[in-house]
Amino acid sequence: MIKRAPEQVAKRALILGTIAFRASLEVTEDPRVVEMSGSLVPWLLKHGCENELDPIERELLDTPYHQLSDSQRVDANWAGESAMFYGWALNLVGSLATSALCDQSILPELLFILRPEAVRILEAAAFRGSIQIEDMCRHVVLIHALLQESRVPGASAMIRQMHTDRLEKAGIAVPDDAIRRASRSVDVMSADELQIAPGLYFIRDHAALWLFDDRSTFFKAMAEDAHDDA
């Protein structure tokens, strides 16, 4: 059962989309870039996102233009993938590519970043079908598990059980046909896609299960997940 309200997910999409936009500013030479960078946090606060901002995100967004650390730049670039995942859950985008990065260039228009019209995203927030979301989240976590298994074949059973337990804790059953479907998705990935997939599904997994758990901040479990993914 989804534990997050649609408006909370919409706020999370705005925050993550804004972080991805912040990443894009680092490679922008527009004369307004410093002003835009400094406007991001006030804009999010104006839209009621203060209590949803993770401390890690607030620190990143408060960092002056061109002073992001390497790890902050990595986090900011990946944030757009989570923003698109929540855009899909809110029915703002039609589909997500199985083994390719999303086109994050659409996020400023999709989420009305730095524009007052973003209030529409919050006011109209509504999930697509709960069965669709549950199915997608199960599929994402199982692909993540299979990718990990391929890298550590000797621990395959343990990895599979760990991820199955995570899904069941979230109230998502794991039938055999779901595992077969995830296996087919991995089997058809090209060598280039398999280079991208571990990072992509690590991010999607974390975003997906946030919908079904009650962690107090978005990145609370990220350190543990990163350790398990190493």
Secondary structure as UniProt FT lines:
FT   HELIX           6..25
FT   TURN            26..27
FT   TURN            31..32
FT   HELIX           33..46
FT   TURN            47..48
FT   HELIX           50..52
FT   HELIX           55..62
FT   TURN            65..66
FT   HELIX           70..89
FT   TURN            90..91
FT   HELIX           104..106
FT   HELIX           107..110
FT   TURN            111..114
FT   HELIX           116..118
FT   HELIX           119..123
FT   HELIX           130..151
FT   HELIX           153..155
FT   HELIX           156..169
FT   TURN            170..171
FT   HELIX           176..187
FT   HELIX           191..210
FT   TURN            211..212
FT   TURN            218..221
FT   HELIX           222..229
//
